[in-house]
Amino acid sequence: MKKFAWFNLSFVCCLTIATESCYAYIDPATTSYVIQIAAGVIIACGATAGILWNKFARKVKKKKMDNIKEIEMDSKSSLNGKSVVKAEDLLDDEEV
């Protein structure tokens, strides 16, 4: 492991010492690639945020529905066995 680390250190030092300054031209196509990469990252982050938001909203909605069911069960037990007629029951009877 020490030999590998020593080799890497010496390689990096040689590259640093042996480099020369160069003046390069950045092609306009390179800029468009950078813009495309940035747009892709932004879209991916937005999609991820949307997916996570939907999962969170479903959990909140499920908890709310569970609370509503508990309230309905409590109200049914408080009626002492009397049944409650709902509008849905009346509509079902008319369709038959």
N, C-alpha and C positions, 0 to 999 in steps of 0.2 A: 504494500500500500504506500509506503514511503517513497519507493522508486517511482510509482505512478504520479504522486503529488509533485515530486521533484521534477519529473519530465514535464508536467503541465506548467509548472512555474517557469521553467527555463524556456519552454516554447512560447509562452506569453511574453516574456521579457524580450526574446529575440524578435518577435513580431512587432513589439512596441518600438524597439530601437531601429529596426530596419524599415520602418514605414516612411514614406515621403508624402508631402502634401500634394494633393491633386485637386484640380479645379474641374468639377464635373457639371454636366448639364442635366437638369432634371426635366425629363420629357413631360409634356402636358398629359399624356396618357397615364403617367404615374400618378398624377394628381387625381385623375378620375378614378383610378383604382383605390386610392386612399378614401375618397368620398364614398365609393361603393362599399368598402369595408365598414366605414363608420355608419352608413345607413343600415347595413345588415345587422350590426351590433345593436343599434337603437331599436330596430324592428324586433329582433330576438328578445331584447329586454322587455319591450312592450308586450309581446306575446306571453312571456313568462309571467309578467305581472298580472295579465288578464286571467291566466289559468289559475294562479294562486288566489286571486280575488274571487273567482267563481267557486273554488273549493271552500274558501272562508264563508262566502255568502250561503252556500248550501248547508254548512254546519250550523250557522246561526239560524237559518230557516228551519232546520230539523229540530233544534232545541226549542224554537218557538212553537212548532207543531206538537212536540211532546208536551209542552206546558199546556197547550189548548186541550189536548186529549185528557190530561190529568184533570183539568177544570171540568170538562164534560163528564168524566167519570165521577167526580165529586158531586156534580149537580144531579146526576142520575141517582146516586145513592141517597141524596138528600130528599128526593121525591117520595121516598118510602114505597117503592115498587110501582108507582103510577107512571104510565108511559106518556111521553110528550109527542104530540103530533107536529111534524115539521112540514114546511112547504114542499119539500122534496117528496115526502110520502103522499101528499095530496096530488101532486103532479103525476106520480107513478100510477095512481089509481085511475086517472082520467085517460091515460094512454091505452089501457087495457080494454 
